[in-house]
Amino acid sequence: MAYSQKVIDHFENPQNMGSLDKADPSVGTGLVGAPACGDVMKLQLKINDNGIIEDAKFKTMGCGSAIASSSLVTTMVKGKSIDEAELIKNAEIAAELALPPVKIHCSVLAEDAIKAAIADFRKKQAARSAETSA
Amino acid sequence: MTLRRPIYLDYNATNPVDPRVAEAMIPYLTEHFGNPASRNHAFGWEAREAVELAREQVADLIGATAREVVFTSGATESNNLAIKGVARFNEEKGKHIITVATEHKAVLDSVHALERDGWEATVLGVQPDGRLDLDVLRAAIRPDTTLVSVMFANNEIGVIQPIREIGAICRERGVFFHCDAVQGLGRVPFHVDDMNVDLVSISGHKMYGPKGIGALYVRRARPRVRLQAEIDGGGHERGMRSGTLATHQIVGLGKAAALAKADLTNGEVERVRALRDRLWDGLRARLDELYLNGSWEHRLPNNLNVSFAYVEGEAMMMGIKDIACSSGSACTSASLEPSYVLRALGVDAELAHTSLRFGLGRFTTAEEIDFAIDLIANKAAFLREMSPLYEMVKEGIDLKSIQWEAH
C-alpha cells in the first residue's frame, strides 16, 4: 500500500493524540466503529460556553488511513463552532489525505466521530438544563 | 554492522534465490540453452542431462523416484493439476472431493471450479489449534470420494497437519491423497512412503529457488495415480504436462531441493527455530496481550503468527516499516476481509485484524531478530497508547459489553 505523505506524517506525528476528561460537562465524547471491523475511533471535543471547540483529542485503533483521518479531524475542528464542525464532510478529509478508494471508509468514520462527539455534548447539555430547571 | 533495511521476515511469502542456486542456473541461460526435447544434438542432450539430474534431486528430497516427478510452473499449477487432473480422470468412480478450510486458494479455488462442473466438495473445518480432526475426516469419506487434499504446513499460521495419519486413512478407504507440501519442505522431514501420500505439490520459490517453477509428485505404484493433463501440447512429462521444459528453472529447482534436503540435517532447522523462539520470547518479555495463532507444538520452525490485541495489523506494519512481514488484517487484503485462515481457527475478527505473520529463513540473523523485537515492541506500545480499546481495557471495561455501532 502506497501511502500519501500526509497520511505518513499524521501517522508518525499524530496531532492531538490523547484523552480529555469524559466526566467534564464541556466535553463531548464520540466512540465509533467496531473492533470486529478493525476500526475504532474515539474523538473528544472540549466546547466552551460560546459553542466553540477549544480543544480536541483522538484515540484510534485502525490502519494508517484511519489514524490520519482522526488526527486530521482534530486539527480541522479546533476553533470552529459545533455547527461548523458538523458540516465537515468525509470528502474533505479524503481529499486532504489523498486517500485511495479502498480507504474512503476511514474518512467516513472520522466524519461520524465528529457527529457522535457533538451529539454526546448536546445530550449532556440537555441533561444539565433539565437538572437546573428542575 | 549495518543491517540491510527493510529486514526480510516474510519467508513464508517467498524466498530470495540462494546464490548457489543462481550460480547453477546461469550457464543454462546463454551457454547450455538447448531444448531438452531435442534428441539429435549436443545442445539437447546437455539440457536433458541437467533436467534429469534436477529431477533426481527433487525426487530425493521427498523420497520418490525420478519418474514420479512432473515439472510445472509452480505449486499453483501443481495444485490445479493434482486436483482437477485426478478428479477428472476418476470421474466414473465418483465425484466427491474432500479438502480443508485452511488450504491455499490454489486448492480451494480448484475445488470450487470442479463444483461448477458438477463435483461435490466437502470442506472440513479445523480445530482451534489449526489441525484437522481425524475422526471428522473419517466421517466425511464416502463411497464416491475420489480425492482428499490436505496441506503439509499452512502458509499463514505454520501449523503442520497429521499427514501420515491422514494418508493412512485414505489408503484404507481407497481414496487418493494430495498434499500441498510447499511450506514444509526443507523445514520438516517429508518422505512420500512414510507419509502415505499419492500426490505432492512443490514450489521453487518457497525453498530458495526461482519463482515460476515447481513440481508435482505423482505416485506410480501402490497405488498408481493417473491424471488428466491440464495443459495439452507436445506430450511432455509423460503426457501429464506439455510445454518445453525450462532447463534453467529446473536446474534451479533441483539445486534448491538438494540444499533443502541438506538443511534437514546440517543444523539449519535448529538454528532458525532458535531464532524464531528468540523472537517470540523477546516480544513476550516486552508486551502483554499477545496471542499465538495456531498450534505451538505442531508448527513450522520458522513461523510466528501473533495477534497484538488492540492494535490493528496494517498500522503495525506501517509502524515497523523497517521490517518486511505480513498481516491477517482486513485492511491488508484486497477484499477487505480478514484472513480466512484465522477465521477458520475461530479467531475473533478483533484478533484477526491485529495479527502479524513473521517467517524467518536461511539468511535471518540474531542481530536482525533483536532489532525486530525492539522495533516491534516500541511501535506496539506507541499504537497501544493511541488505541481507545487498550485504554478501555486498562480502565477495567469489558469490551464485549459495549454496544458497538457497525458502519
Interface residues (C-beta under 8 A of the other chain):
Chain A: M1 Y3 I8 F11 P14 M17 S19 L31 V32 G33 A34 P35 A36 C37 G38 D39 V40 M41 K42 K59 T60 M61 G62 C63 G64 A66 I67 V102 H105 V108 L109 D112
Chain B: Y310 V311 E312 G313 E314 A315 M318 G319 S329 A330 C331 T332 L336 P338 D348 A349 E350 H353 T354 L383 E385 M386 S387 P388 L389 Y390 E391 L399 W404 E405 A406 H407
